[in-house]
Amino acid sequence: MSDKQPKIPEGRTPFSSAFKQFICEDWAPYSDQLPLPLDSVASSSRHRADIAQQFPGERLVVPAGSYKQRNNDCDYPFRPHSAFTHLTGLGTDREPDAVLLIEPDGEARLYFHPRAPRTDPEFYASARYGEMWVGQRDSLAEMSARCGIPTVDIRGLGDALSAGQAPLRVVREADPAVTETVDDTRGAIQLDRDAELATALSELRLVKDDWELDQLREACRVSALAFEDVVANFNKAVEYGHGERWIEGIFGLHARHEGNAVGYDTIAAAGDHANTLHWIKNDGPLREGDLVLMDAGIEIDSLYTADITRTMPVGGTFTTPQRQVYDAVRASQQAGMDAARAGAKFADVHNAAVRVLAQTFADWGILPVSPDEALSPAGGQWRRWMVHGTSHHLGLDVHDCAQARVENYRKGTLRAGMVITVEPGIYFKSTDLKVPPELRGIGVRIEDDIVITPNGCDILSSHLPRESRAVEDWMASVVRK
């Protein structure tokens, strides 16, 4: 990474001297009023202090990341690395190419590319940073006021990395160019040390503070509004065809209007598509009499996301076989929620939910062994119809804290402030001859987001009904509006 000013390309048509003079003249001055601090400042400051305490005397390098090419000269929309957002509080699309440095003394500095003066060729010629191309960027003072962190021009990063011979750790996957610079500065690739930082940053997000919980509540609230509008558009989705894409689009409209984007690719799976767990093609029709399984969540501007699944009858009423499957999943979900409390094992939620399912499959005569045998390590037959885990952590990533150590996650203990999903399902493919004909092609999942409390859990996504009769009543009320 060079500390030199980037070369501004002339483009296909060179700029004349007359243009260069004219384009720089007679612009209103920038405002001297600094922006208000983000409401994330106190939370992100605590996070920085916590991670610095874990690596005293070391320099931690946390890049935001850079643009990723979509095709030719077009990039994907930028989203910062979640660790960068967690430590800076910067959400939406801020700030490509920036790097947070936490210094050996625990102090932080944010290195980024500030706006250039309007007399600089960058103003009109840089498609990456120029105001004429990407809008007005922050100055160093404005960015510092916004996030509460001292700021430095990114062109000074190289010198900062080599200052004082402090040990370096970097979030390797965030920005390959920064990682290469760190490796060059260290004179070696230190995968183990960087992996320790990645694990620590992931585990730092296991317990959410009050501000983070408020963000997740808001993400769930606006996601519920989007689900409601999806139901209101079922008739159009049936009429127009490509109904799965229609309802995906309705949800996406709300995601962009109420937040930053969807938190992950929406699953809009009608009929037998619901039995494909990661169905994101969303190219099928919605038909009267079918169920539609929608797994979707809005990522709000702070980048915290909801993750909610509802399975809804397109015509507003469950058939008898559909209700049979739905109510079994709902009983399984409630068992999982009842097991979710501080001091319980993370696995207890899954175990409670699948025990209900195993007993249900036995009662329906489709489990070839007893529930106990099926639930034993040597069994597992129930997994034919419920192959995924019941829970995962949720936060800035839909599958949050994924690099945490297994003893602190999958084999860990639930603590107050942890946010997890509870999402059992039953998936009877249309080709599954092990199940009765009337149940084939029915797929149901019910997913809610919960925060662990000392005495149980609170449902963050409580805005949407879960019981089958309540779902029908809710859908009817939406249609009447």
N, C-alpha and C positions, 0 to 999 in steps of 0.2 A: 504494500500500500504506500503510494507516494504522498509526500507532504506538499507537492507542488500543486499550483492551480491547474484544474483540468483544462485541457485544450477545447475550445469551443469550435465545433465544426461549422464551416461556412454554409453547408447545405448544398442542394443541387444548383441553386442560383446564388452566386456571390452577392454579398451586400455592398452596395456602392458607398463611397465616402459620404455622399449627400444624405443617403438613408441613415447611416450610422449617426450622423449629427442630428438629423431630424427626429429620429425615434427616441432620443434621449432628452428632448426638450419639453418643458412646460407640463410637468406632472405635479399634481397636488402632493404636498409633503406627507410622509407617513405620520400616523397619529403618534403622539408622545405619551398616550395613555396605555399603560400596561394591562394585559388581560388579567382577569381574576383567576386565582388558583383553582385548579380542578378540585372537585370534592373528594377525589381519591388521594390527595396529598398525604394526609395523616396515615392512612392505611399503607400506602406504598413506602413511606418513610420507616414505619415499623418493620416492614418486610426486609428493607435494606439493612437495617440494624441487626436483624436476626441472622441474616445470611453472613454478614461481616463477622459476627461473633463466632460463627462456626469455622472461619478461616482467618484467624488473626495473623497480621503481618504479611498477607498475600494480596495480590492484585487480581481481582475477579473481572472478567471481560464478558459482558452480556450484550451481544448485538441484537438489534431489532430485526435484522435480515434485510434482504434486498428484493427488488422486483424479480419475478420469474416469468420467463417468456412464454406467451401463449401460442403465438404464431407470428412469423415474419417480424414486423416491428411493433407488435402489440403484446402487452404484458397482461398477466392476470391481475385483478384488483389486489392491492397490497394489504396484508394483515401482519402486524408485528408478531414476533415470537412471543409465546405466552409468558415465558420467564421475564422478558423485557417489560411487558405490560404490568406484570405483577410487581416489579420493582420500581417502575417509573410512574405508573398510573396513566400512561398514555394509551388511549384506545383508538377506535375507528381505524384509520389508515395511517396513523402516525407511529414512527417516523422512519421511512425507509432510509437505510444506510447509516442510521444512528447507532452509537455504541455507548452503553453505560459502563463506566469503570468504577468499581468500588476499590478504593486505594488501601494500602496496607494499614493505614491508621483508621480505617472504617469510613472515611469520608467518601462521598460519591461525586462524580462529575459526569455530565452527559455531553458526549461529543456528537455534533451533528452539523449538517451543512446549512448555515444561515443564509438568508436572502442576500443577494448582491445589490449594490447600488444600481439605480436605473441608468447610470452612465457606463455600467459594465456590460460587455457583450453578452454575458450570461443572461441578462434581463430579457433580451429579445431572441437570442440564438440557441439557448440550451433547452432542448425538449425534456430534459431530466429535471432541471431545477429552475428554469427561467420563468419569471412571473407572467410573461405573455403566454406561456404554454400551460403551466400547472397552477397558476394563481399565486397570490401573495403568500410568501413563506414568512415564518417567524424570524425575527432577529434573535441574537443570543440573549438579550435582556428579556424579550417577550417569552421565549421558551422557558427560561429560568423562572419567570414569574408564574408561568402556567403550571409547571410541575414541581416547583420548589427545590430544584437541583441546580447548582452552579453549572454553567454551560461553557463549552469550549468548541472552537471551530474544528471540524473533523480532520482538517489537514494537519492538526497537531497530534493526531493519535499515535503515529509511529514513535515520536519522541517520548510520549507518555508511557508507552508500553515498555520501553527500555530504561526508564528512569529508575535509578537506585537499585537495580539488580534484584528487585522483589520477585519472589516466585509467582508464576502466572498460571491461571486456570481460565479456560474459555468454554462457553457453550458451543460445542463444535458444530452442530448441525445448523445453527442459526444463519451463519453467513460464511460461506467457504473462503471468501477473500480475506476476511478478518482472521479466520482460523489459520490460514496460511501465513499471515503476518505474525501471529502469535507463535506458531511453530518455528518460523525463521528467527524470531527474537530469542526463543528459548534454546534454539539450536537442536531441537529434538521434538518428535511427536510424542506427547505424553498422554496416551489414551486413558490410562487408569486414573490419573489425577483429574482429568476433565470429566470422566464418568462419575467420580465422587461429587463433583460440583453439580452435575446434572441430577444426580440422585437427591442431593440436599435441596436443590431448588424445587424438585418435584414434591418432596416430603414437606417442604415449607407450606405447601398449599393444602395439606391434608385437613387442617382445621381452619375454617373460615372465620374472619372477624365480623363484627356487626355490620360494617360497611359492605363487606362482600355478601353477606346474607341479604341485605337490602337490595343489592344488585340482582341477586338470583330471584328474589321475590318479584321484582319488577319484570324480569325476563319471563317468569311464569305467568304473570298477569297479562302481559301483552300477547303472549303465545296463546292464552285461552281466548282472547278476543279474535285471534286469527282462526282458531278452530271453529269458533262460532260462525265466522263469515264463510268458511269452507262448507259448513252444513247448509247455510243459506244459499249456497251456489250448487248444491247437489243437483237440482232440477236442470240447470244449464249444463252441468257436466254430463248428465245423461243425454240431453238433447243434442249437444254440439259434437259429441264424440271425443276421442282422446281424453276421456274424463279424468284419468289419473293426472295428466299434465295440466288440465284446467285447475284442479284443486291444488296441485303443487304451486301453480302460478298465483292463485289467490293467497296462499300462505306466504309466498315470497314477496308479494306486494306489501303485506303487513310487516314483514321482516325489514324491508327497506324503509318503510314509512315510520315504524315505531322503534327501529333499532339500526344496527349496522348491516346485518345480513342474517341469513339462516346460520345456525350454529354448526350445521353439518348437512349433507345432502338429504333432502326430504325423502322419506319413504311414503309413497302414496300407492298402496297395494290393494287392488280390488279383487274379489273372488279368490281364485287359487293362487294369485300372485302373493297373497299374504303369507303363504307357506314358504316363500323364498325370503330368508331372513334379511338379506341386504338388497332388497328389490329397489333399485333407484332408477331403472329405465323409465318407469312411470309413463308407459306408452299405451296402456290398455284402456278399455272402455269402463265406464261405470254403468251397471245395469240394475234395474229395479229387482229387488229380491236378494242382491248380493250384499255381503259385508265389505267395507273398506277399512283397512288397517292403515292408519296414518301415524307415522313416527316423525315428529318435527319439533323444532325449538327455535325461538328467536334469540339471536345473539345481540344484545343491546350495545350501545356505543362504548361502554366500558369493556366489552368483549366477554362478559359473563353470559352464559347461555342456559336456556331451559332445555329439557329433553323429556318430551311427553309423548305417550302413545295412547290413542283411543281407537277402538274398533267399533264402527258405527254401521247400522243397517241403512243402506242407501234409501230404501223406501220409508224409513222412520220406525219400523217395527221388526223385532227379531222373529224369525221363524222358531218353531219349537226346538229343532236340532241346534240352531244357532244359539239360542238362549241356554241350552244345556251346556254347550262348550263355554260360552261366555261366563256363565255363573260359576263354573268350575275354576276358571282362571281368576275370577274375582275373589273366590274363597282362598285360592293359593296366594294371591297378592296380600290379602288381609293377614294371613298367617305370617308372611314375611315382614309386614309392617309391625305386627305384634312382637316380633322377635328383635326389632331394631331399637336398641337403647344403649346408653353409655355403659360400658363394662361388658357388653356382649361381644362375641367374636364376629368379625365381618362375615365369616362363613355361616353363622347362625341364621342370617336372613335367608340365604339361598336354601339351606337345609330345611328350614321350616316350610318354605314355599313348595319345594319339590316333594316333600313328604305328603302334602295334600294331593299333589298331582299323581304321585304313585298310587295312593289309596284310591283316587278317582278312577285311574285306568284299571285297577283291579276290580273295582265295583262295576265297571262297564264291561268286564270280561275280556279285555284286550291285552292285559298284562300276563305273560306266560308263567310268571312266578309270583310269589308273595311280595307285597310291598317291601318287607324287610330285606328279602333276598335281592330285589331289584335295586334297593338303595345301598347295598353292600359294595365294597370295592370290587368284588368279583362279578357283580351284576351290571346295573346300568341300563337295563332294557327300557326304562322310562324315557331315556334320552332320545329314543327314536322320535318322540313327539315334543321334546323340549330340550333342544341341544345347546342352548346358550346359558350363560350365567344369569342370575337374577338381579345382580346389582353391580354398579361401578360408581366410583367417585365422580363428582360433577363440579364444574367451576368455570375457569377460563377455557378449558378444553372439555368437550363433551365426555371424553374418557380422561378425566383429570388425574393427575398424579401418577401417570402410567410408569414412570421410571423410579417410583418408590420401591424400597426393598420389600421382598415378599413377606418378611416377618412384620412389616409395618402396614401392609396392605392386605393381600389375600389371606394371610395367616395372622393378621393384626387384630387389635381390639378397637371397637368403636368408641369414640370420644365425643363429648358434647361439642357441637360446632361443625362436625363432619357432615357433608352433604352427599347423599348417595341416591341412586335410583332404586326402585323396586318394580321389576318388570317381568313377571313370569308370562309364559304363553303356552298355548297348545297349537300345534301345527299338523293338521291332517291333510296331507297332499291328496289330490284327486286320484292319484295312481296307487294309493296305499291300500292294499287288499287286506291289511291286518285290522282295519277299522270298519264298522258298519257302513253300508253304502250311503245312508242318509247323513253321515258325518264327514264324508270325503269332500275335500275342497274347502273345508272351513278352517280358517286360520284366525286366531285371536291373540292379541297381546294387550295388556293394560299396564301402563307405565306412569308412575308419579315420582316426583322429586321430593325428598324428605331431608330435614335437618335433624340430626341426633340431639336429643335433650337428656338431662340426667334421669328422667323418669320415662322416657319413651322417644317419641319423635313427633315433629310437626310437619304437616304436609304443605310444602310450598306451592304445589300445583292444585290446591283444593278448589280452584274456581270451576273446574270441570267435573261433572258427575262421574261416578264409577259403577253404581249398581245398574243392572240392565233396565229396570223400570224407570229409574231416574234418567238414564240416557235417552230413553224414548220420550219422556216428558220434556226434557230439555230440547230435543230436536224439534218436537212439536211447537214449543214456545218460540224457537228461532224462526220457524217457517211462518208463524202467525205475525211476526213483527213487520 
